[in-house]
Amino acid sequence: AELGWMRLFSPSLSVEASVNDVERTPMRVEADETEDANAALLGSARDVRVRYVRSTLAAGLVAGTLLSAAMLLMWRSSAPGQTAVVQQADDVQLVRSGAVFAEGKRGRTYRGVNVASTSPAASIFCFSVISAVGPEFDMAKEQIARGLSIQGCNEWAFFSDKEVEVGDNLYAIGLGSTPAERGPVPGAPQYQQWYNTPTFLKAWKWIADDGVASRHAWTVKVDTDAVFLPGRLQQMLYQAVLALQLPDLNQLGPCYVENCVKFNSMQGPLEIFSRQAVELFFARRSQCVESIALKSGEDLFMLECMKSLEVPVLQTIDAKSVLKDHYCDWSPSCKTADITPACASCAEAKVAAYHPFKSTMNYIGCLQQTEALGI
């Protein structure tokens, strides 16, 4: 088997930032540069042509087994600030199976398979938080077995209340048990939600300590019951960055993506943050923890946090193209307990994610219908 080119991308900003009530963690954000970065994001450099600085490393592999190719896919650079992404050659067939992962690593992130884009502008780290037992865990195992959802991101991880095997020698990262209660949505008491912010803050702490978010242009939180197409999202993000006409990716600045026009909000099934937004959050997390109620859903907490930190919405991506969510824009006739592909318009609406799908049958049905639309 022969693998094509490997591409290396090294972010240039690097300082040490403090995270509230945790140990100091190396981050890559200059607080006094965010104002200039925001100006660039809002289009002040529209007349400048896009230029990306890349280093390329030609790599060839003569191998007699798929195992060797899979081990190379799991390779990660040991140099600080670098990440290697393998672009799959046409003659290398990686089937949708957990078998392509030759080497599991406990407590670590994993390299994606069938990654659609190697562009630094579209490089994404994706993560999901699941319970160690129950429907979320079952769906995660199904996705692992089929090579679906976040496994198509450049790098990915599952988090859970304890370390648990979700696939063949593949493990969710244990965060410890954090009790969560259910209560009304702040400002909309007619709706109920889980107050899961403390659990997700643990996941964000792990991400900060590991530095994985600084290895990619975007960090994406994904619900396991969302039919997620990472390649489609990568294309959207790449086009959105091109539209900004920035000289290089480091001028993107902090931003996040809205995905619900009805509420002008960022719904939890698919939360998307630029690298600079995540690093700013890590550096000033205490501001959000001290000023925003922790008795809330984590998506509301992160949305209010972005606003508190004056992180702007990415203006060059259409919120309607990002997510089809039952809790935002579906027909009232669709019942949450039995969501079907027709409810989500999986065969017509070409978006990056559809939510929620509780049964494997409907999940796969939606995926097959939307895959027929192409990337």
C-alpha positions as CSV (number, residue, x, y, z in Angstrom):
1,A,0.0,0.0,0.0
2,E,1.2,3.5,-0.7
3,L,0.2,6.6,1.3
4,G,0.4,10.0,-0.3
5,W,1.8,13.2,1.2
6,M,2.1,14.1,4.8
7,R,1.7,17.7,5.6
8,L,3.0,19.6,8.6
9,F,1.5,22.7,10.1
10,S,3.0,24.6,13.0
11,P,1.0,27.4,14.8
12,S,3.2,30.3,15.6
13,L,1.7,31.8,18.7
14,S,2.9,30.4,22.1
15,V,2.7,31.7,25.6
16,E,1.8,30.2,29.0
17,A,-1.8,31.0,30.1
18,S,-3.4,30.3,33.5
19,V,-6.5,28.2,33.8
20,N,-8.7,28.7,36.8
21,D,-8.2,26.3,39.7
22,V,-6.0,24.0,37.6
23,E,-2.3,23.9,37.1
24,R,-0.7,26.2,34.6
25,T,-0.9,24.9,31.0
26,P,1.1,26.0,27.9
27,M,-1.3,27.8,25.6
28,R,-0.9,29.6,22.3
29,V,-2.7,33.0,22.6
30,E,-1.5,36.5,23.1
31,A,-4.2,38.3,25.0
32,D,-3.3,41.7,23.7
33,E,-3.4,40.5,20.1
34,T,-7.1,39.4,20.1
35,E,-8.3,42.9,19.2
36,D,-6.3,42.9,16.0
37,A,-7.3,39.4,15.3
38,N,-11.0,40.2,15.7
39,A,-10.6,43.1,13.2
40,A,-9.0,40.7,10.7
41,L,-11.9,38.3,11.3
42,L,-14.5,41.0,10.5
43,G,-13.0,41.6,7.1
44,S,-10.5,44.4,7.4
45,A,-8.1,42.6,5.1
46,R,-10.6,41.8,2.4
47,D,-8.1,42.9,-0.4
48,V,-5.4,40.5,0.6
49,R,-5.1,37.2,-1.2
50,V,-5.2,34.1,0.9
51,R,-1.8,32.5,1.5
52,Y,-1.1,29.5,3.6
53,V,2.4,28.6,4.7
54,R,2.9,24.9,4.6
55,S,5.8,22.5,4.9
56,T,5.4,19.3,3.0
57,L,7.1,16.1,3.8
58,A,7.1,13.4,1.1
59,A,6.5,10.0,2.6
60,G,6.3,6.6,1.0
61,L,5.6,3.4,2.6
62,V,6.2,-0.1,1.1
63,A,4.1,-2.4,3.2
64,G,2.5,-5.8,2.8
65,T,-0.3,-5.3,5.3
66,L,-3.0,-2.8,6.2
67,L,-1.7,-2.9,9.8
68,S,1.4,-1.0,8.8
69,A,-0.6,1.7,7.0
70,A,-2.9,2.0,10.0
71,M,0.0,2.4,12.4
72,L,1.3,5.2,10.2
73,L,-2.1,6.9,10.3
74,M,-1.8,6.9,14.1
75,W,1.7,8.5,14.0
76,R,1.9,11.9,15.7
77,S,4.7,14.3,15.6
78,S,6.8,14.7,18.7
79,A,7.9,18.2,17.8
80,P,6.1,20.9,19.9
81,G,3.4,22.7,18.0
82,Q,3.3,20.3,15.1
83,T,0.9,17.8,13.9
84,A,1.0,15.4,10.9
85,V,-2.0,14.6,8.9
86,V,-2.0,11.7,6.4
87,Q,-3.7,12.3,3.1
88,Q,-5.1,9.0,1.9
89,A,-4.0,7.8,-1.6
90,D,-6.7,6.6,-3.9
91,D,-5.3,3.0,-3.8
92,V,-5.5,2.7,0.0
93,Q,-8.8,1.4,1.1
94,L,-9.6,1.9,4.7
95,V,-12.8,0.2,5.5
96,R,-15.3,1.5,8.0
97,S,-14.2,-0.7,10.8
98,G,-12.5,-0.4,14.1
99,A,-9.9,-2.8,12.7
100,V,-8.1,0.1,11.0
101,F,-6.9,1.2,14.4
102,A,-3.8,-0.9,14.9
103,E,-2.8,0.6,18.3
104,G,-5.1,1.8,21.0
105,K,-3.7,4.5,23.5
106,R,-5.4,4.8,26.8
107,G,-5.9,8.4,28.0
108,R,-4.9,9.8,24.6
109,T,-6.5,11.2,21.5
110,Y,-6.7,9.3,18.3
111,R,-6.0,10.0,14.7
112,G,-8.9,10.1,12.3
113,V,-9.6,7.8,9.3
114,N,-10.9,8.8,5.9
115,V,-10.1,12.5,6.8
116,A,-11.5,14.6,4.0
117,S,-9.1,17.6,4.1
118,T,-5.5,18.2,5.0
119,S,-5.7,22.0,4.8
120,P,-4.6,23.7,8.0
121,A,-7.6,26.0,7.6
122,A,-9.9,23.0,8.0
123,S,-8.0,20.9,10.5
124,I,-10.5,19.9,13.3
125,F,-10.2,18.2,16.7
126,C,-13.5,16.7,17.7
127,F,-14.7,15.3,21.0
128,S,-17.8,13.8,22.6
129,V,-18.7,13.3,26.2
130,I,-20.7,10.1,27.0
131,S,-21.9,8.2,30.0
132,A,-20.0,4.9,30.7
133,V,-23.3,3.0,30.3
134,G,-26.6,3.6,28.5
135,P,-27.7,5.0,25.1
136,E,-24.7,7.4,24.6
137,F,-22.2,4.6,25.2
138,D,-24.1,2.2,22.9
139,M,-24.2,4.8,20.1
140,A,-20.5,5.6,20.6
141,K,-19.6,1.9,20.2
142,E,-21.7,1.7,17.1
143,Q,-19.9,4.7,15.6
144,I,-16.5,3.2,16.5
145,A,-17.4,-0.1,14.8
146,R,-18.5,1.7,11.6
147,G,-15.8,4.4,11.5
148,L,-18.4,7.2,11.7
149,S,-18.8,10.7,13.2
150,I,-15.9,12.2,15.0
151,Q,-13.5,9.5,13.7
152,G,-13.4,11.4,10.4
153,C,-11.9,14.4,12.2
154,N,-8.2,15.0,12.1
155,E,-7.9,14.1,15.7
156,W,-10.7,13.0,18.1
157,A,-11.5,11.7,21.6
158,F,-14.3,10.4,23.7
159,F,-14.6,11.5,27.4
160,S,-16.6,9.6,30.0
161,D,-17.1,9.5,33.8
162,K,-14.6,6.7,33.8
163,E,-12.1,5.1,31.5
164,V,-14.1,2.7,29.4
165,E,-13.4,0.7,26.2
166,V,-15.5,2.0,23.3
167,G,-13.9,-0.1,20.6
168,D,-11.2,-2.6,19.9
169,N,-8.5,-1.3,22.2
170,L,-9.9,2.2,22.0
171,Y,-10.8,4.0,25.2
172,A,-12.8,6.9,26.4
173,I,-10.9,9.2,28.7
174,G,-12.1,9.0,32.3
175,L,-13.0,12.3,33.9
176,G,-14.4,11.1,37.2
177,S,-18.0,11.1,38.3
178,T,-19.8,14.5,38.5
179,P,-23.4,14.4,39.5
180,A,-25.8,16.2,37.2
181,E,-29.3,17.3,37.9
182,R,-32.1,18.2,35.5
183,G,-33.9,21.5,35.6
184,P,-35.5,24.3,33.6
185,V,-33.6,26.2,30.9
186,P,-32.6,29.6,32.2
187,G,-34.9,32.2,30.7
188,A,-37.2,29.4,29.2
189,P,-38.6,27.4,32.1
190,Q,-41.0,25.5,29.9
191,Y,-38.0,23.5,28.7
192,Q,-35.9,21.1,30.7
193,Q,-32.2,20.3,30.4
194,W,-29.3,18.6,32.2
195,Y,-27.1,20.9,34.2
196,N,-23.9,19.3,32.8
197,T,-21.6,22.3,32.7
198,P,-19.2,21.0,35.5
199,T,-18.7,17.7,33.6
200,F,-17.8,19.5,30.4
201,L,-15.5,21.9,32.2
202,K,-13.5,18.8,33.2
203,A,-13.3,17.8,29.6
204,W,-12.1,21.3,28.6
205,K,-9.5,21.1,31.4
206,W,-8.1,17.9,29.9
207,I,-8.0,19.4,26.5
208,A,-6.2,22.4,27.9
209,D,-3.6,20.3,29.7
210,D,-3.0,18.1,26.6
211,G,-2.7,21.0,24.2
212,V,-4.7,19.2,21.5
213,A,-6.8,22.2,20.6
214,S,-3.6,24.2,19.7
215,R,-2.7,21.5,17.1
216,H,-5.8,22.3,15.0
217,A,-7.6,25.3,13.5
218,W,-10.9,24.3,15.0
219,T,-12.3,22.4,18.0
220,V,-15.7,20.8,17.6
221,K,-17.8,19.3,20.3
222,V,-20.3,16.7,18.9
223,D,-23.2,14.9,20.6
224,T,-23.2,11.2,19.9
225,D,-26.9,11.3,18.8
226,A,-26.0,13.7,16.0
227,V,-25.5,12.4,12.5
228,F,-22.2,14.3,11.9
229,L,-20.3,14.5,8.6
230,P,-16.9,16.0,9.4
231,G,-15.8,16.2,5.8
232,R,-18.8,18.4,5.0
233,L,-18.0,20.6,8.0
234,Q,-14.3,20.9,6.9
235,Q,-15.4,22.1,3.5
236,M,-17.7,24.7,5.1
237,L,-14.9,26.0,7.4
238,Y,-12.3,26.1,4.6
239,Q,-14.6,28.1,2.4
240,A,-15.5,30.4,5.3
241,V,-11.8,31.1,5.9
242,L,-11.2,31.7,2.2
243,A,-14.0,34.3,2.2
244,L,-12.2,36.3,4.8
245,Q,-9.2,36.8,2.5
246,L,-6.7,36.7,5.3
247,P,-2.9,36.6,4.6
248,D,-2.5,33.5,6.8
249,L,-4.5,31.3,9.2
250,N,-3.1,32.9,12.4
251,Q,-4.9,36.1,11.6
252,L,-8.3,34.4,11.9
253,G,-8.7,35.4,15.5
254,P,-11.2,34.1,18.1
255,C,-14.6,33.2,16.7
256,Y,-17.4,30.6,17.0
257,V,-20.1,29.4,14.7
258,E,-23.8,29.9,15.2
259,N,-26.0,27.0,14.1
260,C,-29.6,28.1,15.0
261,V,-31.1,31.0,13.2
262,K,-34.3,30.8,15.3
263,F,-32.6,31.7,18.5
264,N,-29.4,33.2,17.1
265,S,-27.6,30.6,19.2
266,M,-25.0,27.8,19.2
267,Q,-26.9,24.6,19.9
268,G,-25.2,21.8,21.8
269,P,-25.2,19.0,19.2
270,L,-22.4,20.8,17.2
271,E,-20.3,23.5,18.9
272,I,-17.5,24.9,16.7
273,F,-14.7,27.2,18.0
274,S,-11.6,28.5,16.3
275,R,-8.3,27.7,17.9
276,Q,-7.9,31.2,19.0
277,A,-11.3,31.2,20.7
278,V,-10.4,28.1,22.6
279,E,-7.1,29.4,23.7
280,L,-8.7,32.6,24.9
281,F,-11.3,30.6,26.8
282,F,-8.4,28.7,28.5
283,A,-6.6,31.9,29.4
284,R,-9.7,33.6,30.9
285,R,-11.9,30.7,31.9
286,S,-12.2,32.1,35.5
287,Q,-14.1,35.1,34.1
288,C,-16.8,32.8,32.7
289,V,-16.9,30.5,35.8
290,E,-17.4,33.4,38.1
291,S,-20.0,35.3,36.1
292,I,-22.1,32.6,34.5
293,A,-24.4,30.1,36.3
294,L,-23.0,26.6,36.3
295,K,-26.5,25.3,36.7
296,S,-27.1,25.3,33.0
297,G,-26.5,23.2,29.9
298,E,-22.9,23.3,28.8
299,D,-23.9,24.7,25.4
300,L,-25.6,27.7,27.0
301,F,-22.5,28.2,29.3
302,M,-20.1,28.2,26.4
303,L,-22.3,30.5,24.4
304,E,-22.5,33.0,27.2
305,C,-18.8,32.6,27.8
306,M,-18.0,33.5,24.2
307,K,-20.2,36.6,24.6
308,S,-18.6,37.5,27.9
309,L,-15.1,37.2,26.3
310,E,-16.4,39.3,23.3
311,V,-15.6,36.5,20.9
312,P,-17.5,37.3,17.6
313,V,-19.6,34.9,15.5
314,L,-17.9,33.8,12.3
315,Q,-19.8,35.8,9.7
316,T,-18.8,33.9,6.5
317,I,-20.7,30.7,7.3
318,D,-24.5,30.3,7.0
319,A,-26.0,29.0,10.3
320,K,-28.6,27.1,8.3
321,S,-26.0,25.0,6.6
322,V,-24.4,23.8,9.8
323,L,-27.1,22.0,11.8
324,K,-30.7,20.6,11.5
325,D,-31.8,20.3,15.1
326,H,-35.2,19.2,16.5
327,Y,-34.9,21.9,19.2
328,C,-34.4,24.7,16.7
329,D,-36.1,24.3,13.4
330,W,-37.9,20.9,13.0
331,S,-41.6,20.5,12.4
332,P,-43.7,20.3,15.6
333,S,-45.2,17.1,14.3
334,C,-41.9,15.2,14.8
335,K,-41.7,13.6,18.2
336,T,-38.4,13.4,20.0
337,A,-38.9,9.8,21.1
338,D,-38.9,8.5,17.5
339,I,-37.0,10.9,15.2
340,T,-36.9,9.7,11.6
341,P,-34.7,10.8,8.7
342,A,-37.8,12.5,7.1
343,C,-38.1,14.8,10.2
344,A,-34.5,16.0,9.7
345,S,-34.9,16.3,5.9
346,C,-31.8,14.1,5.6
347,A,-32.4,13.5,1.9
348,E,-32.9,17.2,1.1
349,A,-31.0,19.4,3.5
350,K,-27.2,19.3,3.0
351,V,-25.9,20.3,6.4
352,A,-23.0,19.2,8.6
353,A,-25.1,17.5,11.3
354,Y,-28.6,16.3,12.1
355,H,-29.9,15.9,15.6
356,P,-31.2,13.9,17.5
357,F,-31.2,10.2,16.5
358,K,-31.7,7.8,19.4
359,S,-32.0,4.6,17.4
360,T,-29.2,3.0,15.2
361,M,-31.7,2.3,12.5
362,N,-32.8,5.9,12.1
363,Y,-29.2,7.2,12.6
364,I,-27.9,5.0,9.7
365,G,-30.9,5.8,7.6
366,C,-30.3,9.5,7.9
367,L,-26.6,9.1,7.2
368,Q,-27.2,7.0,4.1
369,Q,-29.7,9.6,2.7
370,T,-27.5,12.6,3.3
371,E,-24.3,10.8,2.0
372,A,-26.1,10.4,-1.3
373,L,-26.1,14.3,-1.6
374,G,-22.3,14.2,-1.6
375,I,-19.8,16.3,0.4
